[in-house]
Amino acid sequence: MSDIAVLGAGPAGLMAALKARENGHEVTVFEASSQVGGMAASLEVAGQRVDLGSHRLHPATDPSIMSLIKSLLGDDLQTRERNGRIRLKNKWIGFPLRTGDMVKNLPLRFSAAVAFDTLVKPLRPKSGSNFDAEIRRRLGPTVAREFYGPYATKLYGVAPSSLTTELSDRRVSAGGPAQIIKNALRAAKPEGRIFYYPRRGYGQISESLADAAISHGVKIQLNRPVDRITVSGGSVEIASGDTLLNTGNVLSSIPLPILARALSPSPPEEVVSAINQQRTRGMLIAHLVVPQSQYTSFDAHYFPGLDLATARLSEAKNYRTGDDPPDLTVLCAELPCWVDDELWGASPETIGQMVEEDLTRAGLPKANHTHVEVRRLPSVYPVYEQATSSARTVIDNWLRHPDRVLSLGRQGLGVPDNLHHVLSMGSQAASTITSIGSIDAQAWSRSLTDFSAHVVQD
Ligand SMILES: Cc1cc2nc3c(=O)[nH]c(=O)nc-3n(C[C@H](O)[C@H](O)[C@H](O)COP(=O)(O)OP(=O)(O)OC[C@H]3O[C@@H](n4cnc5c(N)ncnc54)[C@H](O)[C@@H]3O)c2cc1C
C-alpha cells in the first residue's frame, strides 16, 4: 500500500481520505481553512449553527452513501418535510411544487399560458441548442420566460441563451410538463417532499466524516493551503509554506485553477488556457441575526426574479429540531455575484440593508436584524457558456489522464454537483489507487463518464 495526500477537507476530500485509509493507504489531508466541510460546512453565528446557504440531504442519495451517513450520524440525522415557497409573479407558490397549491395560487393567465404551451409541445423541436432553447422546448416559453430564464440569469450572470444544454441537463430534471405534474402530485403528500438534515447543521456530515477518518488513522492538517505540487518520477512533493510532504499520489479536491497553478511541471499550455477561460460565479452569504424566535415558518424562500439581488433566503432553525437559542433566529441570504463586482466589495452593513429591502419588496415581514455577517464564496457555480464549451472538452480530456495527481469534487471537476455526488466521487477516486500505488486512469475515466450524468437537486 502507498502514501496518499488528499487536498481539501470538503466532503469530497474527506470521503476520499476515509476510503483510501480503509483500503490500506497512509493518508494525510491538507486543508487551507481552519475547519472541515468546505462549502458544506456549518459555523456559528450569534450562538446558532448555520450553513453557507440552504443545504439539504436529498432522498436521491445513493443507498450506500446514505447508509454511511446514517451510521455516522445516528439519530442526529433527522427526516424533515420540505416547506419552501417560490415568489412567482408576485405570488407565493409552495416549493417543491404541489398540485393543489399550484391550482389555488398560480395566476390564472399564467396557468392558461402553461396549459397552452403543454398542448403545443409536440410541435416544438426535438432538441434545443442552448439552455434557454432547451427549457422552452421541454417546458414551454411561459415557464422559461417567467422562471428558469430570470433565475438562470441571476445565478450565472449571463443570458440563458449563452449557456449550454449541458447545464440545463444537469440542473433541470423535468423533461416536460407531465413530469412537473407527476412530481407535484408526489410532493402533494408529505412523504413525497422529505429531506434529511443533521441536528447540528449540514456541516455535521463533514465533521462526522472527519472524525471517522481520524479514528481510522488519517492525519488532517488544517490551516495548510497547498501552494506547490511537484511531480517527479515515482513521487510527488506537496508544499504548504515551509511544510513539505513526499507522497505517492495526490487526490485533489481544491479548485482546478489553484491546482493548475500549483503543479510543477505545469499542465500543457492549452489546458492552462482552457482552465483560465472557464468562469465561475461567486456568491455572498449574508447571515442576519433577527431578535425574535422565528421569522417565518418556511425553511426557504426562492426569488427567481431579477428585481431582487437575493436568490434564496433560508432560516436554519426551520431545517431541524435542535438546541438553537430560543430568543433569536438567523436568516441566510444568498446573493450571486462576480468576484470583484460592486456587490462583492459592498460592506456587510450595505448588504444587510439590501437584504432587508429585498424582503420588503417581496412582501415579507421586516427582519429588523441586529447583526450581520457576510462570507464571500468565490466559485460557487461553474458557468457553462457556449463560448467556452471547447475549452471544457480540453479540460475533460486532461482530467481523464491523471499522472499521480487526480482531481475530483465540485471545484476540482468544475461541476454544480450536490454533496451526495461528491461523496461518490471521493469513494471512487480512492478506489482508483491500486495496491501497488498507481492510479488506474481507465477506471477513473469511466467514473468521470458516470459523473457526467449527475443531476443536481435543489
Ligand atoms: C449555496 C449552496 C447551496 C448548496 N445546497 C446544497 C444542497 O442543498 N444539498 C447538497 O447536497 N449540496 C448542496 N450544495 C453543494 C455542496 O456544498 C457541495 O457539493 C460540496 O460542498 C462540494 O464539496 P467538495 O469537497 O467537492 O468541495 P468544497 O466544499 O468546495 O471543498 C473544497 C475544500 O478545499 C479547500 N481548499 C481550497 N484551496 C485549497 C488549497 N490550496 N489547499 C488546501 N485546501 C484547499 C477549501 O478550503 C475547501 O475546504 C450547495 C452549495 C452551495 C454553495
The ligand as an SDF file (V2000), in Angstrom:
LIG
                    3D

 53 58  0  0  0  0  0  0  0  0999 V2000
  -25.3590   27.8960   -1.7740 C   0  0  0  0  0  0  0  0  0  0  0  0
  -25.1510   26.4280   -1.8960 C   0  0  0  0  0  0  0  0  0  0  0  0
  -26.1930   25.5480   -1.6660 C   0  0  0  0  0  0  0  0  0  0  0  0
  -25.9990   24.1790   -1.7720 C   0  0  0  0  0  0  0  0  0  0  0  0
  -27.0380   23.3330   -1.4800 N   0  0  0  0  0  0  0  0  0  0  0  0
  -26.8280   22.0080   -1.4510 C   0  0  0  0  0  0  0  0  0  0  0  0
  -27.8590   21.1120   -1.0260 C   0  0  0  0  0  0  0  0  0  0  0  0
  -28.9620   21.5210   -0.6860 O   0  0  0  0  0  0  0  0  0  0  0  0
  -27.5850   19.7900   -0.9890 N   0  0  0  0  0  0  0  0  0  0  0  0
  -26.3460   19.2870   -1.3460 C   0  0  0  0  0  0  0  0  0  0  0  0
  -26.1510   18.0740   -1.2780 O   0  0  0  0  0  0  0  0  0  0  0  0
  -25.3760   20.1050   -1.7850 N   0  0  0  0  0  0  0  0  0  0  0  0
  -25.5720   21.4440   -1.8340 C   0  0  0  0  0  0  0  0  0  0  0  0
  -24.5700   22.2900   -2.2270 N   0  0  0  0  0  0  0  0  0  0  0  0
  -23.3400   21.7020   -2.7570 C   0  0  0  0  0  0  0  0  0  0  0  0
  -22.3060   21.2800   -1.7060 C   0  0  0  0  0  0  0  0  0  0  0  0
  -21.9970   22.3460   -0.8520 O   0  0  0  0  0  0  0  0  0  0  0  0
  -21.0760   20.8270   -2.4830 C   0  0  0  0  0  0  0  0  0  0  0  0
  -21.4250   19.7650   -3.3400 O   0  0  0  0  0  0  0  0  0  0  0  0
  -19.9350   20.3310   -1.6140 C   0  0  0  0  0  0  0  0  0  0  0  0
  -19.5820   21.2260   -0.6100 O   0  0  0  0  0  0  0  0  0  0  0  0
  -18.7200   20.1320   -2.5170 C   0  0  0  0  0  0  0  0  0  0  0  0
  -17.7230   19.5120   -1.7790 O   0  0  0  0  0  0  0  0  0  0  0  0
  -16.2270   19.4180   -2.3100 P   0  0  0  0  0  0  0  0  0  0  0  0
  -15.4800   18.6990   -1.2730 O   0  0  0  0  0  0  0  0  0  0  0  0
  -16.2240   18.9020   -3.6910 O   0  0  0  0  0  0  0  0  0  0  0  0
  -15.7210   20.9310   -2.4350 O   0  0  0  0  0  0  0  0  0  0  0  0
  -15.6300   22.1150   -1.3720 P   0  0  0  0  0  0  0  0  0  0  0  0
  -16.7490   22.0140   -0.3970 O   0  0  0  0  0  0  0  0  0  0  0  0
  -15.5030   23.3450   -2.1820 O   0  0  0  0  0  0  0  0  0  0  0  0
  -14.2520   21.8220   -0.5940 O   0  0  0  0  0  0  0  0  0  0  0  0
  -13.0020   22.1480   -1.1390 C   0  0  0  0  0  0  0  0  0  0  0  0
  -12.0300   22.3390    0.0330 C   0  0  0  0  0  0  0  0  0  0  0  0
  -10.7400   22.6290   -0.4860 O   0  0  0  0  0  0  0  0  0  0  0  0
  -10.1350   23.6030    0.3590 C   0  0  0  0  0  0  0  0  0  0  0  0
   -9.0440   24.2640   -0.3770 N   0  0  0  0  0  0  0  0  0  0  0  0
   -9.1330   25.2210   -1.3460 C   0  0  0  0  0  0  0  0  0  0  0  0
   -7.9060   25.5720   -1.7700 N   0  0  0  0  0  0  0  0  0  0  0  0
   -7.0120   24.8230   -1.0670 C   0  0  0  0  0  0  0  0  0  0  0  0
   -5.5800   24.6990   -1.0640 C   0  0  0  0  0  0  0  0  0  0  0  0
   -4.8080   25.4370   -1.8770 N   0  0  0  0  0  0  0  0  0  0  0  0
   -5.0110   23.8130   -0.2200 N   0  0  0  0  0  0  0  0  0  0  0  0
   -5.7710   23.0410    0.6120 C   0  0  0  0  0  0  0  0  0  0  0  0
   -7.1180   23.1340    0.6590 N   0  0  0  0  0  0  0  0  0  0  0  0
   -7.7400   23.9870   -0.1780 C   0  0  0  0  0  0  0  0  0  0  0  0
  -11.2960   24.5170    0.7170 C   0  0  0  0  0  0  0  0  0  0  0  0
  -11.0000   25.2970    1.8640 O   0  0  0  0  0  0  0  0  0  0  0  0
  -12.4270   23.5120    0.9310 C   0  0  0  0  0  0  0  0  0  0  0  0
  -12.4890   23.0900    2.2740 O   0  0  0  0  0  0  0  0  0  0  0  0
  -24.7370   23.6650   -2.1550 C   0  0  0  0  0  0  0  0  0  0  0  0
  -23.6800   24.5490   -2.3980 C   0  0  0  0  0  0  0  0  0  0  0  0
  -23.8770   25.9100   -2.2580 C   0  0  0  0  0  0  0  0  0  0  0  0
  -22.7220   26.8470   -2.4900 C   0  0  0  0  0  0  0  0  0  0  0  0
  1  2  1  0
  2  3  1  0
  2 52  2  0
  3  4  2  0
  4  5  1  0
  4 50  1  0
  5  6  2  0
  6  7  1  0
  6 13  1  0
  7  8  2  0
  7  9  1  0
  9 10  1  0
 10 11  2  0
 10 12  1  0
 12 13  2  0
 13 14  1  0
 14 15  1  0
 14 50  1  0
 15 16  1  0
 16 17  1  0
 16 18  1  0
 18 19  1  0
 18 20  1  0
 20 21  1  0
 20 22  1  0
 22 23  1  0
 23 24  1  0
 24 25  2  0
 24 26  1  0
 24 27  1  0
 27 28  1  0
 28 29  2  0
 28 30  1  0
 28 31  1  0
 31 32  1  0
 32 33  1  0
 33 34  1  0
 33 48  1  0
 34 35  1  0
 35 36  1  0
 35 46  1  0
 36 37  1  0
 36 45  1  0
 37 38  2  0
 38 39  1  0
 39 40  1  0
 39 45  2  0
 40 41  1  0
 40 42  2  0
 42 43  1  0
 43 44  2  0
 44 45  1  0
 46 47  1  0
 46 48  1  0
 48 49  1  0
 50 51  2  0
 51 52  1  0
 52 53  1  0
M  END
$$$$
